[in-house]
Amino acid sequence: MAECGAEWAERLAGEAVSLGGALCRRGPERDKLRSCAAGLAAAAAAFRHARHLALAALRAALQPRLHAWALHLAAPLPAQAASDADADALIEELEEEAAALPAALEVLASAAREALPGAAEELLTGVVGELAARAEQAMLRHQYDRVGVEGGVGVRVREGGLGVERRARRMAAWAGSAAGGARERCARVTQCAALLGLEPVSHAADALQPAPRLSPKDARDLLARRTDFKMEEIKRLKL
């Protein structure tokens, strides 16, 4: 509604100057017309400012949820012990777990589109962008390994960096169709997660293709969160 009010005020100001200009032949009359048009322009700015404040208030109200979602996206889950027969079921469970965040975002998106049809895209872009930024910071506070299977009779499934990569890719795929304005920010956090899910550290440069979003320093900082990568190998990488 605020954006509609701003557009209406701007349109009215333009029409007043265009139509009234032909009737106002003397200088004082033209000055008065311009003054009225300026007042309408100020009203348009006030409408847009109100819209900005309303969206900022909504984003502030979502902060606790964004914090929880960011921690979920970046969290390395603890190791799980299982039998050989259960290993596939555990991997499938991890896939389902990766779908939880896009499902939660879709609920938010549906509510936003219903309540704020003219501002939902802007709100979702800001929310997803901030979520990705928070998740990236959270990644730098954790340590990770890569999912694997250990043992013979007893199987141990370790969910670390690869699980983060799954979640980030699922979120980016959702944003690509539902919050296109946040696509670039999601591409960056997806590359962060891809580094955490690598098998050999020598594949780091490939994980940043086709268009690197991370500086070499940022990439090395993330690789250093992998407990199984040696710092000497990370420093030798050409990124």
C-alpha positions as CSV (number, residue, x, y, z in Angstrom):
1,M,0.0,0.0,0.0
2,A,2.8,2.4,0.8
3,E,4.4,1.9,-2.6
4,C,1.1,2.4,-4.3
5,G,0.7,5.7,-2.4
6,A,4.1,6.8,-3.5
7,E,3.4,6.0,-7.1
8,W,0.1,7.8,-6.9
9,A,1.7,10.9,-5.4
10,E,4.4,11.0,-8.1
11,R,1.9,10.5,-10.9
12,L,-0.3,13.3,-9.5
13,A,2.6,15.6,-9.2
14,G,3.6,15.0,-12.8
15,E,0.1,15.5,-14.1
16,A,-0.3,18.7,-12.1
17,V,2.8,20.2,-13.6
18,S,2.0,19.0,-17.1
19,L,-1.7,20.1,-17.2
20,G,-1.5,23.1,-14.9
21,G,1.6,24.6,-16.6
22,A,-0.5,25.7,-19.6
23,L,-2.9,27.6,-17.3
24,C,-0.3,29.3,-15.1
25,R,1.0,32.1,-17.3
26,R,2.5,34.3,-14.6
27,G,5.6,33.6,-12.6
28,P,3.9,33.6,-9.1
29,E,1.3,31.1,-10.4
30,R,4.0,28.8,-11.8
31,D,6.0,29.0,-8.5
32,K,2.9,28.0,-6.6
33,L,2.3,25.1,-8.9
34,R,5.8,23.9,-8.5
35,S,5.5,24.2,-4.7
36,C,2.4,22.0,-4.7
37,A,4.2,19.4,-6.9
38,A,7.1,19.4,-4.5
39,G,4.7,18.7,-1.7
40,L,3.4,15.7,-3.5
41,A,7.0,14.5,-4.2
42,A,7.7,14.8,-0.5
43,A,4.6,12.7,0.2
44,A,5.9,10.0,-2.2
45,A,9.2,10.0,-0.3
46,A,7.3,9.6,3.0
47,F,5.3,6.7,1.7
48,R,8.5,4.9,0.6
49,H,10.1,5.6,4.0
50,A,7.1,4.1,5.8
51,R,7.4,1.0,3.6
52,H,11.1,0.8,4.4
53,L,10.4,1.0,8.1
54,A,7.7,-1.6,7.9
55,L,10.0,-4.1,6.1
56,A,12.8,-3.4,8.6
57,A,10.4,-4.1,11.5
58,L,9.5,-7.5,9.9
59,R,13.1,-8.4,9.4
60,A,13.8,-7.5,13.0
61,A,11.0,-9.7,14.2
62,L,12.5,-12.6,12.2
63,Q,15.9,-12.3,13.7
64,P,15.6,-15.2,16.2
65,R,14.3,-17.5,13.5
66,L,17.1,-16.5,11.1
67,H,19.7,-17.1,13.9
68,A,18.3,-20.6,14.5
69,W,18.2,-21.4,10.7
70,A,21.7,-20.2,10.2
71,L,23.0,-22.5,13.1
72,H,21.0,-25.4,11.6
73,L,22.6,-24.9,8.1
74,A,26.1,-24.7,9.5
75,A,25.9,-27.3,12.2
76,P,28.1,-30.4,11.9
77,L,26.0,-33.2,13.4
78,P,27.5,-35.7,15.8
79,A,28.7,-39.1,14.6
80,Q,26.2,-41.9,14.5
81,A,26.8,-45.6,15.0
82,A,24.9,-48.1,12.9
83,S,25.0,-51.5,11.5
84,D,25.9,-52.2,7.8
85,A,22.2,-52.6,7.0
86,D,21.4,-49.2,8.6
87,A,24.0,-47.1,6.8
88,D,21.9,-46.4,3.7
89,A,18.9,-45.5,5.9
90,L,21.1,-43.0,7.8
91,I,22.3,-41.4,4.6
92,E,18.6,-41.1,3.4
93,E,17.8,-39.5,6.8
94,L,20.5,-36.9,6.2
95,E,18.9,-36.1,2.8
96,E,15.6,-35.6,4.4
97,E,17.2,-33.4,7.1
98,A,18.7,-31.2,4.4
99,A,15.2,-30.5,3.0
100,A,13.9,-29.1,6.3
101,L,15.2,-25.5,5.8
102,P,13.7,-25.0,2.3
103,A,10.4,-26.3,3.7
104,A,10.5,-23.7,6.5
105,L,11.4,-21.0,4.0
106,E,8.6,-21.9,1.8
107,V,6.1,-21.6,4.7
108,L,7.5,-18.1,5.3
109,A,7.4,-17.2,1.6
110,S,3.7,-18.3,1.2
111,A,2.7,-16.2,4.2
112,A,4.6,-13.2,2.9
113,R,3.1,-13.4,-0.6
114,E,-0.4,-13.6,0.9
115,A,0.0,-10.7,3.4
116,L,2.5,-8.5,1.4
117,P,2.0,-9.2,-2.3
118,G,3.8,-6.0,-3.3
119,A,6.8,-6.4,-1.0
120,A,7.2,-10.2,-0.5
121,E,10.1,-10.5,-3.0
122,E,12.1,-7.7,-1.3
123,L,11.4,-9.2,2.1
124,L,12.4,-12.7,1.1
125,T,15.6,-11.5,-0.7
126,G,16.7,-9.7,2.5
127,V,15.8,-12.6,4.7
128,V,17.6,-15.2,2.6
129,G,20.6,-12.9,2.1
130,E,21.0,-12.4,5.8
131,L,20.5,-16.1,6.5
132,A,23.3,-17.0,4.1
133,A,25.6,-14.4,5.6
134,R,24.9,-15.6,9.2
135,A,25.5,-19.2,8.1
136,E,28.8,-18.4,6.6
137,Q,29.9,-16.8,9.8
138,A,28.7,-19.8,11.8
139,M,30.8,-22.1,9.5
140,L,33.9,-20.3,10.7
141,R,33.1,-21.2,14.3
142,H,32.8,-24.9,13.8
143,Q,35.1,-27.8,12.9
144,Y,34.1,-30.4,10.3
145,D,35.1,-33.7,8.8
146,R,33.5,-35.3,5.8
147,V,30.8,-37.9,5.8
148,G,32.2,-41.4,5.7
149,V,31.8,-45.0,6.8
150,E,34.3,-46.6,9.2
151,G,34.7,-50.0,10.7
152,G,33.8,-53.5,9.6
153,V,31.0,-55.2,11.4
154,G,30.0,-51.9,13.1
155,V,29.6,-48.9,10.8
156,R,30.1,-45.3,11.9
157,V,28.5,-42.6,9.8
158,R,30.2,-39.2,10.3
159,E,28.1,-36.3,9.1
160,G,30.2,-33.1,8.9
161,G,31.1,-30.9,6.0
162,L,29.2,-32.9,3.4
163,G,25.9,-32.4,5.3
164,V,26.4,-28.7,5.3
165,E,26.9,-28.8,1.6
166,R,23.6,-30.7,1.2
167,R,21.7,-28.1,3.2
168,A,23.3,-25.1,1.4
169,R,22.6,-26.6,-2.1
170,R,19.0,-27.2,-1.1
171,M,18.6,-23.7,0.1
172,A,20.2,-22.2,-3.0
173,A,17.9,-24.3,-5.2
174,W,14.9,-23.0,-3.4
175,A,16.1,-19.4,-3.6
176,G,16.7,-19.8,-7.3
177,S,12.9,-20.1,-7.9
178,A,11.5,-18.3,-4.9
179,A,13.9,-15.5,-4.0
180,G,15.9,-14.7,-7.1
181,G,17.3,-11.5,-5.6
182,A,19.3,-13.6,-3.1
183,R,20.7,-16.0,-5.8
184,E,24.2,-14.4,-5.7
185,R,24.4,-14.5,-1.9
186,C,23.3,-18.2,-1.9
187,A,26.0,-19.0,-4.5
188,R,28.6,-17.7,-2.2
189,V,27.4,-19.7,0.8
190,T,27.1,-22.8,-1.4
191,Q,30.8,-22.5,-2.4
192,C,31.7,-22.2,1.3
193,A,29.8,-25.4,2.0
194,A,31.3,-27.1,-1.0
195,L,34.8,-26.5,0.4
196,L,33.7,-28.1,3.7
197,G,32.4,-31.1,1.8
198,L,35.5,-31.8,-0.3
199,E,37.2,-35.2,-0.4
200,P,40.8,-34.3,-1.1
201,V,41.8,-30.7,-0.4
202,S,43.5,-30.6,-3.8
203,H,40.0,-30.2,-5.4
204,A,39.4,-26.9,-3.7
205,A,39.9,-24.8,-6.9
206,D,37.3,-26.9,-8.7
207,A,34.8,-26.3,-5.9
208,L,35.0,-22.5,-6.6
209,Q,34.1,-22.9,-10.3
210,P,32.8,-21.7,-12.6
211,A,32.8,-18.2,-11.0
212,P,34.6,-17.9,-7.6
213,R,32.7,-15.9,-5.0
214,L,35.4,-16.3,-2.3
215,S,38.7,-14.6,-2.1
216,P,41.7,-17.0,-1.6
217,K,42.0,-15.9,2.0
218,D,38.3,-16.7,2.7
219,A,38.6,-20.0,1.0
220,R,41.6,-21.0,3.0
221,D,39.9,-19.9,6.3
222,L,37.0,-22.3,5.5
223,L,39.3,-25.2,4.5
224,A,41.1,-24.7,7.8
225,R,37.9,-25.7,9.6
226,R,38.3,-29.2,8.2
227,T,40.0,-31.3,10.9
228,D,41.4,-33.8,8.3
229,F,43.1,-31.2,6.1
230,K,46.7,-30.2,6.8
231,M,47.6,-26.5,6.9
232,E,50.7,-27.1,4.8
233,E,48.5,-28.5,2.0
234,I,46.0,-25.6,2.3
235,K,48.8,-23.0,2.0
236,R,50.1,-24.6,-1.1
237,L,46.8,-24.5,-3.0
238,K,46.5,-22.2,-6.0
239,L,43.1,-20.6,-5.6
